[in-house]
Amino acid sequence: MTNIGIAMTGSGSAVPAVSLDNERLSRIVDTNDEWISSRTGIRDRHLADGTESLSAIATLASQRAIAMANISPADIDLIILATSTADDLFGSAGQIQGQLGAAQAVAFDLTAACSGFIFGLVTASQFIKTGLYKNVLLIGGDLLSRWVDWSDRRTCVLFGDGAGAVVLQACDRDRLLGFELRSDGSKNSSLNLSFQGQPTELMEGINIGKGTYQPITMNGKEIYRFAVKKVPEAIEKSLFRANMTVEQIDWLLLHQANQRIMDAVAERLNIPPEKVISNLAKYGNTSAASIPIALDEAVREGKVKPGDVIAASGFGAGLTWGAAIFQWGIDN
């Protein structure tokens, strides 16, 4: 069988119009801009109002990615939506498929929290490399504002809403150079958006759990320790599989969770600050959307160019983490 590789040929992103900066946030919770920005690097975040859906924002990001890739929705074979905040608990990828008019595409959701985009990238690559599909739309999108306790200053300052998308296409040279995916369920309690039910009697002797999901809870110190240790390891293993060194990386693109985490990871890998892509200050932590939004902005600004080598890593609830080394676009 002929070797089939993948290339990332288009990107797009979208965020809600409404933003909430630190100064205005301090009017509803006991905090201030200096406290938030010095500890996290976040200054602003975009929030979906009650009428905006994840599927609509993700569809807009997808349309922009498809246009950049110079294909049509009818060319898409597979849609993977990495999200933890679907509009429908049964999944939202199908809605996006319908809104795009991508009638030939299989569509499904993938849930791996803030690692979702990296997990989705590796999943999509397997479908392409086996020859099953040629054009895959990978979306990372989350509306975490739906599940934030806005009276909890430890978490409400962190999260924002948005979606980013990329088009992955079959090609003769593989631009996904190496990857590493990991999970550690023993630390699951460090970051949760969990269902909480109350026993409800259906009939005598039969009880069911009725309830809903509770707001996000997080052990910030544990997540920090986890990220700064595990993320460099995953990137180093991905580089080993790619037969590359840190010096060959053009850009470090991490999940946009906390500037301190990104700085610490870059320092451990000896990657200079000018090679680190960060838009955290504008958007906060958008979970599975953070990597593709930051990538799309860097591409459209002309910062990331075809052939550039990117080391990307996502990390978060599960706990899950993963890294991928890839080249952007198709270089001649």
C-alpha positions as CSV (number, residue, x, y, z in Angstrom):
1,M,0.0,0.0,0.0
2,T,1.3,3.5,-0.9
3,N,2.3,5.5,2.2
4,I,-0.3,8.2,2.9
5,G,0.5,11.2,5.0
6,I,-1.5,14.1,6.3
7,A,-1.2,17.9,5.8
8,M,-3.0,20.7,7.7
9,T,-4.2,22.9,4.8
10,G,-6.7,25.3,6.4
11,S,-7.5,27.0,9.7
12,G,-10.3,29.1,11.1
13,S,-11.6,30.4,14.4
14,A,-14.5,32.2,15.9
15,V,-15.4,33.7,19.3
16,P,-18.5,35.4,20.7
17,A,-18.7,39.1,20.2
18,V,-19.2,39.9,23.9
19,S,-16.0,40.2,25.9
20,L,-15.5,40.6,29.7
21,D,-12.2,42.1,30.8
22,N,-10.7,41.8,34.3
23,E,-11.8,45.2,35.4
24,R,-15.5,44.5,34.7
25,L,-15.2,41.0,36.1
26,S,-14.0,42.5,39.4
27,R,-17.5,44.1,39.7
28,I,-19.1,40.7,40.2
29,V,-16.4,38.8,42.2
30,D,-13.8,39.9,44.7
31,T,-10.7,40.2,42.4
32,N,-8.8,42.8,40.3
33,D,-6.9,43.0,37.1
34,E,-3.5,42.9,38.8
35,W,-4.4,39.7,40.7
36,I,-5.7,37.9,37.6
37,S,-3.1,39.0,35.1
38,S,-0.1,38.5,37.4
39,R,-1.2,34.9,38.3
40,T,-2.6,33.8,34.9
41,G,-1.7,36.2,32.1
42,I,-5.4,36.6,31.3
43,R,-6.8,40.1,30.7
44,D,-10.0,39.4,28.8
45,R,-12.3,36.5,27.7
46,H,-15.2,36.2,25.2
47,L,-18.6,34.8,26.5
48,A,-21.5,33.4,24.6
49,D,-24.8,34.9,25.4
50,G,-27.9,32.8,26.0
51,T,-28.8,32.7,22.3
52,E,-25.4,31.6,21.0
53,S,-24.8,27.9,20.5
54,L,-21.5,25.9,20.3
55,S,-22.6,24.5,16.9
56,A,-23.1,28.0,15.4
57,I,-19.7,29.3,16.6
58,A,-18.0,26.0,15.5
59,T,-19.7,26.2,12.1
60,L,-18.3,29.7,11.5
61,A,-14.8,28.6,12.4
62,S,-15.2,25.6,10.2
63,Q,-16.3,27.6,7.2
64,R,-13.2,29.8,7.5
65,A,-10.9,26.7,7.7
66,I,-12.6,25.1,4.7
67,A,-12.3,28.4,2.7
68,M,-8.6,28.6,3.4
69,A,-8.1,25.0,2.4
70,N,-9.8,25.8,-0.9
71,I,-12.2,22.9,-0.8
72,S,-16.0,22.8,-0.4
73,P,-18.1,21.3,2.5
74,A,-19.1,18.5,0.0
75,D,-15.5,17.4,-0.1
76,I,-15.4,16.7,3.7
77,D,-15.4,13.0,4.5
78,L,-15.2,13.2,8.3
79,I,-16.0,15.8,11.0
80,I,-14.5,15.4,14.5
81,L,-15.7,17.9,17.2
82,A,-13.5,17.9,20.2
83,T,-15.6,19.4,23.0
84,S,-16.7,19.0,26.6
85,T,-19.7,21.4,26.3
86,A,-21.9,20.1,23.4
87,D,-25.2,21.8,22.9
88,D,-26.7,18.3,23.0
89,L,-25.5,15.6,25.4
90,F,-25.9,13.2,22.4
91,G,-23.3,15.3,20.5
92,S,-23.1,18.4,18.4
93,A,-20.9,17.3,15.4
94,G,-24.0,16.2,13.5
95,Q,-25.6,19.7,13.9
96,I,-22.4,21.2,12.5
97,Q,-22.4,18.8,9.6
98,G,-25.9,19.9,8.8
99,Q,-25.2,23.6,9.1
100,L,-22.1,23.3,6.9
101,G,-24.0,21.3,4.3
102,A,-21.2,18.6,4.4
103,A,-23.7,15.9,3.3
104,Q,-21.0,13.2,2.7
105,A,-19.3,13.6,6.1
106,V,-19.4,11.2,9.0
107,A,-19.6,13.3,12.2
108,F,-18.9,12.5,15.8
109,D,-17.9,14.2,19.1
110,L,-14.7,13.4,21.0
111,T,-14.3,14.4,24.6
112,A,-10.9,14.8,26.1
113,A,-11.3,18.3,27.7
114,C,-8.4,20.6,27.1
115,S,-6.4,17.8,25.4
116,G,-9.2,17.3,22.9
117,F,-7.7,19.0,19.9
118,I,-4.4,17.0,20.1
119,F,-6.4,13.7,20.7
120,G,-8.6,14.7,17.7
121,L,-5.6,15.4,15.5
122,V,-4.1,11.9,16.2
123,T,-7.5,10.3,15.7
124,A,-8.1,12.1,12.4
125,S,-4.7,11.1,11.2
126,Q,-5.4,7.4,11.6
127,F,-8.5,7.6,9.3
128,I,-6.4,9.4,6.7
129,K,-3.3,7.2,6.9
130,T,-5.4,4.0,6.5
131,G,-6.8,5.4,3.2
132,L,-10.3,5.5,4.5
133,Y,-10.8,9.3,4.3
134,K,-9.1,12.1,2.3
135,N,-10.5,15.3,3.9
136,V,-11.1,15.6,7.6
137,L,-12.5,18.7,9.4
138,L,-11.2,18.8,13.0
139,I,-12.9,21.3,15.4
140,G,-12.0,22.2,18.9
141,G,-14.8,24.2,20.6
142,D,-16.1,24.9,24.1
143,L,-18.5,27.2,25.8
144,L,-17.2,26.8,29.3
145,S,-19.0,29.9,30.6
146,R,-22.1,27.6,30.8
147,W,-20.5,25.7,33.6
148,V,-18.5,28.3,35.5
149,D,-19.4,29.3,39.1
150,W,-19.2,33.1,38.6
151,S,-18.9,33.5,42.4
152,D,-15.8,31.4,42.6
153,R,-12.8,33.7,41.8
154,R,-10.4,30.7,41.7
155,T,-12.1,29.4,38.5
156,C,-14.3,32.1,37.0
157,V,-11.3,34.3,36.0
158,L,-9.9,31.6,33.9
159,F,-12.4,30.5,31.2
160,G,-13.7,31.8,27.9
161,D,-15.7,30.6,24.9
162,G,-14.7,29.9,21.3
163,A,-14.0,27.5,18.5
164,G,-11.1,26.7,16.2
165,A,-11.0,24.4,13.2
166,V,-8.4,22.9,10.8
167,V,-8.7,20.9,7.6
168,L,-6.5,17.8,7.4
169,Q,-5.9,16.3,3.9
170,A,-4.2,13.2,2.6
171,C,-0.9,13.8,0.9
172,D,2.2,12.0,-0.2
173,R,4.5,13.2,2.6
174,D,3.4,13.1,6.2
175,R,3.4,16.4,8.1
176,L,2.4,14.8,11.4
177,L,5.9,13.9,12.5
178,G,5.4,12.5,16.0
179,F,3.0,12.3,18.8
180,E,2.4,11.1,22.4
181,L,-1.0,10.7,24.1
182,R,-1.4,9.9,27.9
183,S,-4.1,9.6,30.6
184,D,-4.0,9.3,34.4
185,G,-7.4,8.7,35.9
186,S,-6.0,8.4,39.4
187,K,-5.8,12.2,39.4
188,N,-9.3,12.7,37.9
189,S,-10.6,14.6,41.0
190,S,-8.1,17.5,40.3
191,L,-10.4,19.0,37.6
192,N,-14.1,18.2,37.2
193,L,-17.3,19.2,35.6
194,S,-19.3,16.3,37.2
195,F,-22.8,15.1,37.2
196,Q,-24.5,15.2,40.6
197,G,-27.6,13.2,41.1
198,Q,-30.1,12.7,43.9
199,P,-31.7,9.3,44.5
200,T,-35.3,9.6,43.2
201,E,-37.8,6.8,43.7
202,L,-39.3,5.6,40.4
203,M,-41.4,3.0,42.2
204,E,-41.0,1.0,45.3
205,G,-37.6,-0.6,45.4
206,I,-36.3,1.2,42.3
207,N,-34.4,4.4,42.6
208,I,-32.8,6.5,39.8
209,G,-30.4,9.4,40.0
210,K,-32.0,12.7,38.9
211,G,-29.8,15.9,38.7
212,T,-27.5,17.9,36.5
213,Y,-23.9,18.8,36.0
214,Q,-22.2,20.9,38.6
215,P,-19.9,23.9,38.0
216,I,-16.2,23.4,37.3
217,T,-14.0,22.6,40.2
218,M,-10.2,22.6,40.1
219,N,-7.2,22.1,42.2
220,G,-5.0,24.8,40.6
221,K,-1.7,23.8,42.3
222,E,-2.1,20.2,41.4
223,I,-2.9,21.0,37.7
224,Y,0.1,23.4,37.6
225,R,2.5,20.7,39.0
226,F,1.0,18.1,36.6
227,A,1.3,20.3,33.5
228,V,4.9,21.6,34.0
229,K,6.1,18.0,34.6
230,K,4.1,16.0,32.1
231,V,3.9,18.4,29.1
232,P,7.7,18.7,28.5
233,E,8.0,14.9,28.8
234,A,5.3,14.4,26.2
235,I,6.9,16.9,23.8
236,E,10.3,15.3,24.2
237,K,8.8,11.8,23.5
238,S,7.1,13.2,20.4
239,L,10.4,14.8,19.2
240,F,12.1,11.5,19.7
241,R,9.5,9.7,17.5
242,A,10.0,12.4,14.9
243,N,13.8,12.0,15.1
244,M,14.1,15.7,15.8
245,T,15.6,18.0,18.4
246,V,14.2,21.0,20.3
247,E,16.3,23.3,18.2
248,Q,14.4,22.2,15.1
249,I,11.1,23.5,16.5
250,D,9.9,26.8,15.0
251,W,7.0,27.3,17.4
252,L,5.8,26.0,20.7
253,L,2.0,26.0,20.8
254,L,0.5,25.0,24.2
255,H,-3.0,24.8,25.5
256,Q,-3.7,28.4,26.6
257,A,-4.4,27.7,30.3
258,N,-2.0,29.9,32.2
259,Q,1.0,32.0,31.1
260,R,3.0,30.7,34.1
261,I,2.6,27.1,32.9
262,M,3.6,28.1,29.3
263,D,6.6,29.9,30.5
264,A,7.7,27.0,32.8
265,V,7.3,24.4,30.0
266,A,9.3,26.6,27.5
267,E,12.0,27.1,30.1
268,R,12.3,23.4,30.8
269,L,12.6,22.7,27.1
270,N,15.0,25.6,26.5
271,I,12.7,27.2,24.0
272,P,13.1,31.0,23.9
273,P,10.0,33.2,24.6
274,E,9.9,34.5,21.0
275,K,9.1,31.0,19.8
276,V,6.1,30.6,22.1
277,I,2.6,31.3,20.6
278,S,0.3,32.9,23.2
279,N,-3.1,34.7,22.9
280,L,-4.2,33.8,26.4
281,A,-4.5,37.4,27.4
282,K,-7.3,38.0,24.9
283,Y,-9.3,34.8,25.3
284,G,-8.5,33.0,28.5
285,N,-8.8,29.2,28.7
286,T,-11.1,28.1,25.9
287,S,-10.4,24.4,26.5
288,A,-10.3,22.3,23.3
289,A,-10.6,25.5,21.3
290,S,-7.4,27.2,22.6
291,I,-4.8,25.5,20.4
292,P,-6.6,25.9,17.1
293,I,-7.7,29.5,17.8
294,A,-4.1,30.4,18.6
295,L,-2.8,28.6,15.5
296,D,-5.3,30.3,13.2
297,E,-4.4,33.7,14.5
298,A,-0.7,33.0,14.0
299,V,-1.3,31.7,10.5
300,R,-3.4,34.7,9.5
301,E,-0.9,37.2,11.0
302,G,1.8,35.6,8.8
303,K,3.7,34.5,11.8
304,V,3.4,30.7,11.1
305,K,4.4,29.9,7.5
306,P,4.1,26.8,5.3
307,G,6.7,24.3,6.4
308,D,7.1,25.6,9.9
309,V,7.5,22.9,12.6
310,I,5.1,23.3,15.5
311,A,5.3,21.4,18.8
312,A,1.8,21.5,20.2
313,S,0.5,20.1,23.5
314,G,-2.8,20.0,25.3
315,F,-3.4,19.0,28.9
316,G,-6.3,19.0,31.3
317,A,-9.2,17.1,32.8
318,G,-9.1,13.3,32.9
319,L,-6.3,13.9,33.6
320,T,-5.2,13.8,30.0
321,W,-2.3,15.2,28.1
322,G,-0.7,14.8,24.7
323,A,1.7,16.4,22.3
324,A,2.2,16.4,18.5
325,I,5.0,17.6,16.3
326,F,3.7,18.8,12.9
327,Q,4.4,21.0,10.0
328,W,1.9,23.7,9.0
329,G,0.6,23.7,5.4
330,I,2.2,22.2,2.3
331,D,5.7,23.6,1.7
332,N,7.2,23.2,-1.8
